[in-house]
Amino acid sequence: SERNTLCPSPGAMSQAVVNEVPQEEGEGGSRRSSWGLLVTAGVGGTLVALYAVATPFVTPALRKVCLPFVPATAAQIQNVLKMLENRSGSLVDVGSGDGRIVIAAAKKGFQAVGYELNPWLVWYSRYRAWRDGVHQNTKFYISDLWKVSFSHYTNVVVFGVPQMMPQLEKKLEEELECNARIIACRFPFPCWIPDHTTGEGIDTVWAYDLKRSRGCETKSLEITPETES
């Protein structure tokens, strides 16, 4: 039938191949066959290696909320640094990508830490910090941000996506101290009202001081009104 003609059985295909190979080729045919296999394996291995290297940089890591790697622009970095003026203490970049925010903060004197789930980006960040001479003031960890406590940081930088901001807002409010400042890039938090804003478009940066959102400044000044007798 036509189906049998187009799709012969494995046994028939094997016999056909055997019948088509000239017997007189002998050792030369085997050598050419071996070279063909080596070339095919080499090309295939190269493609696999390129895919393995490139994939972590261009596709999101597997996580609860999709957080793709989008490098910070020069304007965003400058806006973040502007929001860190007159600030001190430790700094953490949540989803640090290739480490450019952490490195920029370290150059300004911060002890800066980055958390990133993608190991390729973490290793690259460590290399960049070493290359820029700030490796002693930086640390990069391979970790899921939802499994890390940020309680001992006083400055937090976030490059997030809208889907993650409500849950991250709740997490940070539960963990951070009153003197903490959270700096959001690209997308603001849904409930907090920013204390400072700079930049425009995709380079907009919002800064939130927890002491104001929690009322830490006014608690000690609250006086119970005297009841008139």
SERO-4910 file (N, C-alpha, C, O; in steps of 0.05 Angstrom, whole numbers):
BEGIN
 pado doro    nc1    nc2    nc3   cac1   cac2   cac3    cc1    cc2    cc3    oc1    oc2    oc3
  Ser    A     17    -24      0      0      0      0     18     25      0     42     23      3
  Glu    A      5     49     -4     20     74     -4     32     79     23     55     89     24
  Arg    A     18     73     45     28     78     72     54     62     76     73     72     88
  Asn    A     54     36     67     78     19     70    101     29     53    124     26     60
  Thr    A     94     42     30    116     53     13    129     77     26    154     79     26
  Leu    A    113     94     38    124    119     50    136    114     77    155    127     85
  Cys    A    126     95     92    135     90    119    142     61    123    127     46    136
  Pro    A    164     52    112    171     23    114    178     17    143    185     34    159
  Ser    A    176     -9    149    183    -18    176    212    -15    181    228    -14    162
  Pro    A    220    -12    207    249    -10    214    266    -32    202    288    -27    193
  Gly    A    255    -57    202    270    -79    190    275    -75    161    297    -80    151
  Ala    A    254    -66    146    257    -62    118    277    -40    112    293    -42     93
  Met    A    276    -18    128    294      4    125    323     -5    129    341      3    114
  Ser    A    328    -21    149    355    -30    155    365    -47    132    388    -44    124
  Gln    A    348    -65    121    357    -82     99    363    -66     74    381    -71     59
  Ala    A    346    -44     70    350    -27     46    376    -13     48    390    -10     28
  Val    A    383     -3     72    408     11     76    432     -7     70    451      0     57
  Val    A    430    -32     80    451    -51     76    455    -57     46    477    -58     36
  Asn    A    432    -60     32    433    -67      4    444    -44    -13    457    -49    -34
  Glu    A    440    -18     -4    448      5    -19    478     11    -16    489     25    -33
  Val    A    490      2      5    518      9     10    536     -8     -8    535    -33     -6
  Pro    A    552      5    -24    570    -11    -42    589    -27    -26    602    -17     -8
  Gln    A    591    -52    -32    608    -70    -17    638    -63    -21    654    -68     -4
  Glu    A    644    -51    -45    672    -47    -51    684    -23    -36    709    -19    -37
  Glu    A    667     -6    -22    678     17     -8    696      8     14    717     20     19
  Gly    A    689    -13     28    705    -24     49    713     -4     71    696      9     82
  Glu    A    739     -3     76    750     13     98    746     43     93    741     58    113
  Gly    A    747     52     68    743     80     62    715     89     69    711    111     80
  Gly    A    695     73     63    668     80     70    664     82    100    650     99    110
  Ser    A    676     63    115    674     64    144    686     89    156    676    101    175
  Arg    A    710     97    144    723    121    154    706    146    149    703    163    167
  Arg    A    694    148    125    677    171    119    653    171    137    644    192    146
  Ser    A    642    148    143    619    146    161    626    155    189    610    169    202
  Ser    A    650    148    198    658    156    225    662    186    227    654    199    247
  Trp    A    674    198    205    677    227    205    650    241    205    647    262    218
  Gly    A    631    230    191    605    242    191    592    242    218    579    261    226
  Leu    A    595    220    232    584    218    259    597    238    278    584    251    294
  Leu    A    624    241    275    639    259    292    630    288    287    626    304    306
  Val    A    627    296    262    618    323    255    590    328    266    585    349    277
  Thr    A    572    308    262    545    312    272    544    315    302    530    332    312
  Ala    A    560    298    316    561    300    345    572    327    354    563    339    374
  Gly    A    593    337    340    606    362    347    586    385    344    584    402    362
  Val    A    572    386    321    553    408    317    531    406    338    523    427    349
  Gly    A    521    382    343    499    379    362    508    388    390    494    401    404
  Gly    A    533    380    398    543    388    424    546    418    426    541    429    447
  Thr    A    556    431    405    559    460    405    532    474    409    530    493    425
  Leu    A    512    465    395    485    477    398    474    473    426    462    492    437
  Val    A    478    450    437    469    445    464    483    463    484    471    474    502
  Ala    A    510    467    480    525    484    498    516    513    496    513    527    516
  Leu    A    511    523    471    502    550    468    474    554    480    469    575    493
  Tyr    A    457    534    477    431    536    490    433    537    520    418    552    533
  Ala    A    450    521    531    453    520    560    464    546    571    456    555    593
  Val    A    481    559    556    492    585    565    472    607    562    469    624    580
  Ala    A    459    608    539    441    631    533    415    629    547    404    650    555
  Thr    A    404    605    551    377    603    562    373    616    589    353    630    592
  Pro    A    391    613    608    386    626    634    385    656    633    373    669    650
  Phe    A    398    669    612    398    697    610    373    709    597    366    732    602
  Val    A    360    693    580    338    704    565    311    693    572    291    702    562
  Thr    A    310    673    589    284    662    598    282    663    628    302    662    642
  Pro    A    257    666    638    254    668    667    261    641    681    257    620    670
  Ala    A    271    643    705    276    619    721    249    609    730    229    623    731
  Leu    A    248    583    737    223    572    747    218    581    775    234    575    793
  Arg    A    197    595    779    191    605    806    161    610    808    147    608    788
  Lys    A    152    617    832    124    620    836    112    643    820     90    641    809
  Val    A    127    665    819    119    688    803    140    692    782    164    694    788
  Cys    A    132    694    756    151    697    735    166    724    738    153    745    737
  Leu    A    192    723    741    208    747    744    231    746    724    253    737    731
  Pro    A    226    755    699    247    753    679    270    772    684    267    792    699
  Phe    A    293    766    672    316    783    675    315    806    655    317    801    631
  Val    A    311    830    665    312    854    648    332    873    660    327    884    682
  Pro    A    355    877    647    376    894    659    367    922    665    351    934    650
  Ala    A    376    933    687    370    960    695    383    980    676    406    975    668
  Thr    A    369   1001    669    381   1021    651    399   1039    668    398   1040    692
  Ala    A    416   1054    654    434   1073    668    418   1094    683    425   1102    705
  Ala    A    395   1103    672    378   1122    686    366   1110    711    364   1124    731
  Gln    A    357   1085    710    346   1072    733    367   1070    756    361   1075    779
  Ile    A    391   1063    748    412   1061    768    417   1088    782    419   1090    806
  Gln    A    418   1109    766    423   1136    777    399   1144    795    403   1157    815
  Asn    A    375   1137    787    351   1144    803    352   1129    830    344   1140    851
  Val    A    360   1104    829    362   1088    854    383   1101    872    378   1104    896
  Leu    A    406   1108    861    427   1120    878    418   1147    889    425   1154    911
  Lys    A    401   1161    874    390   1187    884    373   1182    909    373   1197    928
  Met    A    357   1160    908    340   1153    931    356   1143    955    345   1140    977
  Leu    A    381   1136    950    398   1126    972    416   1148    984    431   1143   1003
  Glu    A    414   1172    974    429   1194    985    422   1199   1014    399   1198   1022
  Asn    A    442   1204   1031    439   1208   1060    429   1183   1074    420   1185   1097
  Arg    A    431   1160   1061    423   1135   1074    448   1120   1082    469   1124   1070
  Ser    A    446   1103   1101    468   1086   1110    457   1058   1116    433   1053   1113
  Gly    A    475   1041   1125    466   1014   1133    469    994   1109    481   1001   1089
  Ser    A    459    971   1113    461    950   1093    440    953   1071    420    966   1075
  Leu    A    447    942   1048    429    944   1025    426    916   1012    445    901   1011
  Val    A    401    911   1003    396    886    989    380    892    964    362    908    964
  Asp    A    388    878    942    373    880    917    358    853    914    370    832    912
  Val    A    332    855    913    315    832    911    311    825    882    297    839    867
  Gly    A    323    802    874    324    795    845    346    811    831    340    828    814
  Ser    A    371    806    839    393    824    832    403    821    803    420    837    795
  Gly    A    393    802    788    400    800    760    430    797    756    443    780    768
  Asp    A    442    815    740    470    814    734    487    831    754    511    835    750
  Gly    A    474    841    775    488    853    797    495    882    795    509    893    811
  Arg    A    484    896    774    493    924    769    484    943    791    498    962    797
  Ile    A    460    938    803    451    956    825    468    951    850    476    970    863
  Val    A    474    926    856    490    920    880    518    932    877    529    943    896
  Ile    A    530    929    853    556    940    848    557    970    850    575    982    861
  Ala    A    536    983    839    535   1013    840    532   1022    869    544   1042    876
  Ala    A    516   1008    885    513   1016    913    539   1011    928    546   1027    946
  Ala    A    553    990    922    578    984    936    598   1006    930    614   1013    948
  Lys    A    598   1017    906    616   1039    899    610   1064    915    627   1082    917
  Lys    A    585   1066    925    577   1089    941    582   1084    971    574   1100    988
  Gly    A    594   1061    978    600   1056   1006    582   1037   1020    586   1031   1044
  Phe    A    562   1026   1007    543   1008   1020    555    979   1021    569    971   1002
  Gln    A    549    965   1042    553    936   1042    528    924   1029    507    923   1040
  Ala    A    532    916   1004    509    909    987    507    879    981    528    866    977
  Val    A    483    869    981    478    841    977    456    837    956    437    853    954
  Gly    A    460    817    939    440    811    919    430    782    922    445    764    926
  Tyr    A    404    779    919    392    752    919    380    747    891    365    763    880
  Glu    A    388    725    879    379    718    852    377    688    850    395    673    859
  Leu    A    355    679    837    350    650    835    367    638    812    372    614    812
  Asn    A    374    654    793    388    644    769    418    642    775    431    663    778
  Pro    A    430    618    776    458    615    784    477    627    764    498    638    771
  Trp    A    470    627    738    487    639    718    491    668    723    513    679    721
  Leu    A    469    682    729    470    711    735    486    717    760    500    737    762
  Val    A    483    699    780    498    703    805    528    701    801    543    718    810
  Trp    A    536    681    786    565    678    780    575    701    764    598    710    768
  Tyr    A    559    710    745    567    733    729    569    759    746    587    775    742
  Ser    A    551    762    765    551    785    783    577    785    800    589    805    804
  Arg    A    584    761    810    609    759    826    633    767    809    652    779    819
  Tyr    A    633    758    784    655    766    766    656    796    762    678    808    763
  Arg    A    633    808    757    632    837    753    642    852    777    656    872    775
  Ala    A    633    843    801    642    856    826    672    854    829    685    874    837
  Trp    A    683    831    823    712    828    824    726    846    804    746    859    810
  Arg    A    715    847    780    727    863    759    727    893    766    745    907    759
  Asp    A    705    902    779    703    930    787    715    936    813    714    959    822
  Gly    A    727    917    826    742    922    851    725    926    876    734    938    895
  Val    A    700    916    876    682    920    899    673    893    910    653    891    924
  His    A    688    871    904    679    845    913    680    842    943    665    825    954
  Gln    A    696    858    957    696    856    986    672    869    999    665    863   1022
  Asn    A    658    887    984    634    900    995    608    889    983    587    900    988
  Thr    A    610    867    969    586    855    957    585    825    962    605    812    966
  Lys    A    560    816    963    555    787    965    531    781    947    512    796    946
  Phe    A    533    758    934    511    749    917    503    720    925    520    703    927
  Tyr    A    477    716    929    468    690    937    448    679    917    432    693    906
  Ile    A    450    653    912    430    639    896    407    630    914    410    611    929
  Ser    A    385    644    912    363    638    930    337    649    919    337    669    905
  Asp    A    316    636    926    289    644    920    282    667    940    284    663    964
  Leu    A    273    690    930    268    713    947    246    707    967    245    720    988
  Trp    A    228    689    961    206    683    979    215    666   1003    201    662   1023
  Lys    A    240    655   1001    250    639   1023    272    653   1039    285    641   1056
  Val    A    275    679   1034    296    695   1048    282    715   1066    262    727   1059
  Ser    A    294    719   1090    284    740   1108    301    765   1103    326    763   1103
  Phe    A    288    788   1100    303    813   1095    303    831   1120    306    855   1119
  Ser    A    299    818   1143    295    833   1168    319    850   1177    315    870   1191
  His    A    343    842   1169    367    857   1178    377    877   1158    400    886   1160
  Tyr    A    361    883   1137    369    903   1118    354    929   1122    330    929   1129
  Thr    A    368    951   1118    355    978   1122    348    991   1095    334   1011   1095
  Asn    A    359    981   1074    353    991   1047    348    968   1028    364    949   1026
  Val    A    325    968   1016    316    946    998    309    957    971    293    976    968
  Val    A    321    945    951    315    953    923    300    930    909    308    907    912
  Val    A    279    937    895    262    916    883    258    923    853    248    944    847
  Phe    A    265    905    836    257    906    808    237    883    804    245    860    799
  Gly    A    212    889    807    192    868    806    173    870    782    177    887    764
  Val    A    153    853    782    132    854    762    106    858    778    104    851    801
  Pro    A     85    868    765     60    874    779     48    850    795     37    854    816
  Gln    A     51    825    784     39    802    797     51    796    825     38    785    842
  Met    A     76    804    829     90    797    854     88    820    875     94    815    898
  Met    A     81    844    867     83    867    885     65    865    909     74    872    931
  Pro    A     40    856    907     23    855    931     35    836    952     35    843    976
  Gln    A     44    812    944     54    793    963     81    802    974     86    798    998
  Leu    A     97    815    958    123    824    968    119    848    987    134    851   1006
  Glu    A    100    864    981     93    887    999     87    876   1027     96    887   1047
  Lys    A     70    856   1028     63    844   1054     87    832   1068     90    835   1092
  Lys    A    103    818   1053    127    804   1064    146    825   1076    156    821   1099
  Leu    A    152    846   1061    171    866   1071    160    881   1095    175    888   1114
  Glu    A    134    887   1095    123    901   1118    124    884   1144    127    895   1166
  Glu    A    122    858   1140    124    840   1164    152    837   1174    156    833   1198
  Glu    A    172    839   1156    200    832   1163    217    856   1170    235    854   1187
  Leu    A    213    879   1157    232    901   1160    226    918   1185    204    919   1195
  Glu    A    247    932   1194    245    950   1216    235    977   1207    233    982   1183
  Cys    A    227    994   1226    215   1020   1219    234   1038   1204    225   1056   1190
  Asn    A    260   1035   1207    279   1053   1194    286   1044   1166    304   1056   1153
  Ala    A    272   1025   1155    278   1014   1129    267   1032   1107    245   1044   1110
  Arg    A    281   1033   1085    271   1046   1061    270   1025   1038    289   1011   1034
  Ile    A    247   1024   1025    244   1005   1002    242   1022    977    227   1041    975
  Ile    A    258   1014    957    259   1029    932    249   1010    910    261    989    905
  Ala    A    227   1018    897    215   1001    876    221   1013    849    219   1038    845
  Cys    A    229    997    830    235   1006    803    215    993    784    207    970    786
  Arg    A    208   1009    764    189   1001    742    160    999    751    143   1009    737
  Phe    A    155    986    774    127    984    783    125    990    813    142    981    828
  Pro    A    106   1007    821    103   1014    849     89    992    864     77    974    853
  Phe    A     89    994    891     74    976    908     44    985    907     39   1009    904
  Pro    A     26    966    910     -3    973    906    -15    989    928    -33   1005    923
  Cys    A     -7    985    953    -20    998    976     -4   1021    988    -16   1041    997
  Trp    A     22   1019    989     38   1040   1001     37   1065    985     35   1064    960
  Ile    A     39   1088    999     41   1114    985     70   1122    986     82   1124   1007
  Pro    A     83   1127    963    111   1133    962    118   1160    976    102   1179    974
  Asp    A    140   1160    990    149   1185   1003    165   1202    983    167   1226    986
  His    A    178   1189    964    194   1203    944    191   1189    917    188   1164    916
  Thr    A    191   1204    896    189   1193    869    208   1208    851    210   1233    852
  Thr    A    222   1194    833    239   1207    814    239   1192    788    233   1168    787
  Gly    A    246   1205    766    247   1193    740    220   1193    726    200   1202    737
  Glu    A    219   1182    703    195   1180    688    194   1155    670    215   1144    663
  Gly    A    171   1147    662    168   1123    645    179   1098    659    175   1094    683
  Ile    A    193   1082    644    204   1057    655    227   1062    675    235   1045    690
  Asp    A    237   1087    675    259   1093    694    249   1105    720    265   1113    737
  Thr    A    222   1106    724    211   1116    749    219   1099    773    219   1075    771
  Val    A    226   1112    795    233   1099    819    217   1111    842    214   1135    845
  Trp    A    206   1093    859    190   1101    882    204   1092    907    214   1070    909
  Ala    A    205   1110    927    217   1104    953    196   1105    975    180   1124    976
  Tyr    A    197   1085    992    177   1082   1014    192   1080   1040    210   1063   1043
  Asp    A    185   1097   1059    197   1096   1086    177   1083   1105    155   1094   1109
  Leu    A    184   1060   1116    165   1045   1132    157   1060   1158    135   1057   1168
  Lys    A    175   1078   1168    169   1092   1192    144   1109   1189    129   1114   1208
  Arg    A    139   1118   1164    115   1135   1159     91   1118   1154     69   1123   1164
  Ser    A     95   1096   1139     72   1079   1132     61   1065   1157     38   1058   1159
  Arg    A     79   1061   1177     71   1047   1201     64   1067   1223     53   1059   1244
  Gly    A     70   1093   1219     64   1112   1240     84   1111   1263     77   1118   1285
  Cys    A    109   1102   1257    129   1099   1278    137   1126   1290    144   1128   1313
  Glu    A    136   1147   1273    144   1174   1282    124   1186   1302    132   1201   1320
  Thr    A     99   1179   1300     79   1192   1316     71   1176   1340     58   1187   1358
  Lys    A     78   1151   1341     69   1135   1364     78   1146   1390     63   1147   1410
  Ser    A    104   1154   1391    114   1164   1416    104   1192   1423    107   1201   1446
  Leu    A     91   1205   1404     81   1232   1409     51   1232   1415     39   1253   1421
  Glu    A     39   1209   1412     10   1208   1417      4   1213   1446     16   1201   1464
  Ile    A    -16   1231   1451    -24   1238   1478    -54   1233   1480    -70   1243   1464
  Thr    A    -62   1219   1500    -90   1213   1504   -104   1239   1513    -96   1250   1534
  Pro    A   -123   1248   1498   -137   1273   1506   -149   1270   1534   -160   1250   1541
  Glu    A   -147   1292   1549   -159   1292   1575   -189   1295   1574   -199   1310   1558
  Thr    A   -202   1279   1589   -231   1280   1589   -241   1302   1608   -234   1303   1632
  Glu    A   -257   1320   1597   -267   1342   1614   -286   1331   1636   -302   1313   1631
  Ser    A   -282   1341   1659   -299   1332   1681   -324   1348   1683   -341   1343   1700
***
